[in-house]
């Protein structure tokens, strides 16, 4: 058990630090690193966590939090993969994600590949690529997404750019006008679908959805980020 805990701790710490080095150490990355450190401490000081009152409480609290986190992560991914699009929508909103300079990250490439696959089947659909320019990005996410789709055979005449949004809420708020009241399907990664549905609804968009896969190594960080972001959505309901 000690070795298993240690390996889990090292893996989580490595994943959190790796993505922190690539995209910046945000709350999600820091939370995953903290989980990893806690697993390492549990492995290293196993007896102390069994015998001492406060440490025993801390171990129990951490265990409960980890169980809830795993349940939450599994739930959002399962719900996210329940695609409900018809294949006849007028517009495909592709929600932005991080870039590596001017190149889409793997997470974003997965979204774009899903959108390209859809547009090749639905020749009348128009893509709305939505995302502003973030820290460490040399172009807007919308521009990078457009470049990627054109490179992969989608005509620029079928792509609309929305390059000012900085959040999922703004993705939908700023894309609503471009959709001109037509039917909409949005594309994002599986873990992000439940919150994206909420943000679409808050903007009065009755959208269907399709999920792109998430790289396995990214899941801990993605779900940790998503949990924090989900808690923060309360502010939209309080407006």
C-alpha positions in Angstrom: 0.0 0.0 0.0 2.8 2.4 0.8 4.4 1.9 -2.6 1.0 2.4 -4.3 0.4 5.7 -2.4 3.9 6.9 -3.2 3.4 6.1 -7.0 0.1 7.9 -7.1 1.6 10.9 -5.3 4.6 11.1 -7.6 2.3 10.7 -10.7 -0.1 13.4 -9.6 2.7 15.8 -8.7 4.4 15.2 -12.0 1.2 15.8 -14.0 0.4 19.0 -12.1 4.0 20.4 -12.5 4.2 19.4 -16.1 1.0 21.2 -17.1 1.9 24.1 -14.8 5.2 24.5 -16.8 3.3 24.4 -20.1 0.2 26.5 -19.4 1.1 28.3 -16.1 0.6 27.2 -12.5 -3.1 27.9 -12.0 -5.4 26.7 -9.3 -6.2 23.4 -11.0 -2.5 22.6 -11.5 -1.7 23.6 -7.9 -4.6 21.5 -6.5 -3.3 18.4 -8.4 0.2 19.0 -7.1 -1.2 19.4 -3.5 -3.0 16.0 -3.9 0.2 14.4 -5.0 2.1 15.8 -2.1 -0.6 14.6 0.3 -0.3 11.0 -1.1 3.5 11.2 -0.7 3.1 12.3 2.9 0.6 9.5 3.6 3.1 7.0 2.2 6.1 8.4 4.0 4.5 9.0 7.4 1.9 6.2 7.3 2.2 5.3 11.0 1.9 8.9 12.2 -1.3 9.4 10.2 -2.7 6.3 11.9 -1.8 7.2 15.5 -1.9 11.0 16.0 -5.3 12.6 16.4 -5.1 15.6 14.1 -3.2 13.7 11.4 -5.8 10.9 11.6 -8.5 13.5 11.1 -6.6 15.0 8.2 -6.2 11.6 6.6 -9.9 11.0 6.9 -10.8 14.4 5.5 -8.4 14.0 2.6 -9.8 10.5 1.8 -13.4 11.8 1.7 -12.4 14.7 -0.5 -10.6 12.3 -2.9 -13.6 10.0 -3.1 -15.8 13.0 -3.9 -13.3 14.3 -6.5 -13.2 10.9 -8.2 -17.0 10.7 -8.3 -17.3 14.2 -9.6 -14.7 13.6 -12.3 -16.4 10.4 -13.4 -19.8 12.0 -13.4 -18.8 15.0 -15.6 -17.0 12.8 -18.1 -20.0 10.3 -18.4 -22.5 13.1 -18.7 -20.2 14.9 -21.2 -20.1 11.9 -23.5 -23.9 11.8 -23.9 -23.9 13.6 -27.3 -27.3 14.8 -28.4 -26.7 16.6 -31.7 -28.8 15.8 -34.8 -26.1 16.4 -37.5 -28.3 19.1 -39.1 -27.4 22.1 -37.0 -26.8 25.5 -38.7 -23.8 26.5 -36.5 -21.0 24.7 -34.7 -19.6 26.7 -31.8 -16.1 25.5 -31.0 -15.1 26.6 -27.5 -11.6 27.8 -27.1 -8.8 26.3 -25.0 -5.1 26.9 -24.5 -2.5 27.5 -27.2 1.1 26.7 -27.3 2.2 30.0 -28.7 0.1 30.1 -31.9 -0.6 26.3 -32.1 -3.6 24.7 -30.5 -2.9 22.5 -27.5 -3.8 18.8 -27.7 -7.1 19.5 -25.8 -8.1 22.1 -28.4 -7.0 20.0 -31.3 -9.3 17.3 -30.2 -12.2 19.8 -30.2 -11.3 21.0 -33.6 -10.9 17.5 -35.1 -14.4 16.7 -33.8 -15.8 19.9 -35.4 -14.0 19.2 -38.7 -15.4 15.7 -38.7 -18.9 17.1 -38.2 -18.6 19.8 -40.8 -17.4 17.3 -43.4 -20.7 15.4 -42.8 -22.9 18.5 -42.6 -21.8 20.6 -45.6 -24.2 23.5 -44.7 -22.9 24.1 -41.2 -20.9 27.2 -40.3 -18.3 27.1 -37.6 -18.0 29.8 -34.9 -14.6 29.6 -33.4 -14.7 31.3 -30.0 -11.8 32.4 -27.8 -9.7 35.5 -27.1 -5.9 35.8 -26.6 -4.6 34.5 -23.3 -1.4 34.6 -21.4 1.5 33.1 -23.3 -0.5 33.0 -26.6 0.8 34.9 -29.6 -2.6 35.0 -31.4 -6.2 34.7 -30.3 -7.5 31.2 -29.8 -10.1 32.0 -32.5 -7.4 32.8 -35.0 -5.4 29.7 -34.2 -8.6 27.5 -34.5 -9.5 29.1 -37.8 -5.9 28.4 -39.1 -6.1 24.8 -38.0 -9.5 24.2 -39.6 -8.5 25.8 -42.9 -5.3 23.7 -42.9 -7.5 20.6 -42.5 -9.7 21.4 -45.5 -12.5 23.6 -44.1 -13.1 26.7 -46.3 -12.6 30.1 -44.6 -16.0 31.1 -45.9 -17.5 28.6 -43.5 -15.7 30.0 -40.4 -16.7 32.9 -38.2 -14.2 34.3 -35.7 -15.2 35.4 -32.2 -11.9 36.6 -30.7 -12.8 38.6 -27.6 -14.1 36.1 -25.0 -12.2 35.2 -21.9 -14.5 32.6 -20.4 -17.1 30.0 -21.3 -19.9 32.4 -20.4 -18.5 35.0 -22.8 -17.9 32.3 -25.5 -21.7 31.9 -25.7 -22.6 35.5 -25.0 -20.4 36.7 -27.8 -21.3 33.9 -30.2 -25.0 34.3 -29.8 -25.3 37.2 -32.3 -23.2 35.4 -34.9 -25.5 32.4 -34.8 -28.4 34.6 -35.9 -31.1 32.5 -34.3 -30.1 29.3 -36.1 -29.8 25.9 -34.5 -26.5 25.4 -32.6 -24.3 22.5 -31.5 -21.2 23.3 -29.5 -18.0 21.3 -29.3 -15.8 21.0 -26.2 -14.1 18.2 -24.2 -16.1 15.7 -22.3 -15.3 17.1 -18.8 -16.4 20.6 -19.9 -19.8 19.8 -21.4 -21.9 20.0 -18.2 -20.7 23.6 -17.3 -20.8 24.6 -21.0 -24.5 23.6 -21.1 -25.2 25.8 -18.1 -23.4 28.8 -19.7 -25.3 28.3 -23.0 -28.6 28.2 -21.1 -27.7 31.4 -19.1 -27.3 33.1 -22.5 -30.6 31.8 -23.8 -29.0 29.4 -26.3 -30.8 26.1 -26.7 -27.7 24.2 -27.9 -27.0 20.5 -28.5 -23.5 19.3 -27.8 -20.8 16.8 -28.9 -17.8 15.9 -26.8 -14.2 15.6 -27.9 -12.0 13.2 -25.9 -9.6 14.4 -23.3 -6.0 13.1 -23.1 -5.8 10.7 -20.1 -2.8 12.5 -18.6 -4.7 15.8 -18.7 -7.8 14.5 -16.9 -6.7 15.1 -13.2 -5.7 18.7 -14.0 -8.8 19.3 -16.3 -11.2 18.0 -13.7 -9.5 19.9 -10.9 -9.8 23.1 -12.9 -13.4 22.3 -13.8 -14.4 21.7 -10.2 -13.0 25.2 -9.2 -14.7 26.8 -12.3 -18.0 25.0 -11.5 -18.0 26.5 -8.0 -17.3 29.9 -9.4 -20.4 29.7 -11.7 -22.6 30.6 -8.7 -21.8 34.3 -9.5 -23.7 34.1 -12.8 -26.9 32.9 -11.0 -26.6 35.7 -8.4 -26.7 38.5 -11.0 
